[in-house]
Amino acid sequence: MTQTLWLLGGAYAALGVLVLALNIRSGWPLWVRLGCIVLVSALYFVTWHSLQDLRGWPARMALPHHFLLNASSVLEPDESQGAAGRIYLWITPIVNDEPSGIPRAFTLPYDRELHTRLERARDAMRNGQLQMGTADRSDGERVVSEDNTFAPDHQNIELRDLPEPMLPEK
């Protein structure tokens, strides 16, 4: 992925040089030339921010309302270095009582209570019991992940055993 970023950066640099070369000797009005320069410069930032999801970095979006917990990792706060803790979750959204889509990494601010619940869930997962969760905002509002908003700092995340599937009668 790093090679892709370098190649893409080089392509944008070449595009920038091309736009500048065209603007130096062209008869275009000044506002068109400045518009091209601003547009190409804006594309650098848009591309950089849109590629962050492709690099596998955890999303800071709101969690889906129902999800299957695949894994978790907790970095506790380190007061000696002034580092705030983070909680990383790898989850699969549950839609219509079925896992849907591919797992996604999320990051949340450190919360001691959530850390404890995740340790219990991890122990249950090691014993073969899958874990599902629900996420709500602290004010009780349902969390919607499709709106691309940043995750609220305080989410109520409940974890429990995934119920056994109900098979149809023979």
Beta strands, then each sheet from edge to edge (+ up, - down):
strand 1: 66-75
strand 2: 86-95
strand 3: 98-99
strand 4: 104-109
strand 5: 131-137
strand 6: 155-161
sheet 1: 3+ 2- 1+ 5- 6+
sheet 2: 3+ 2- 4+
end
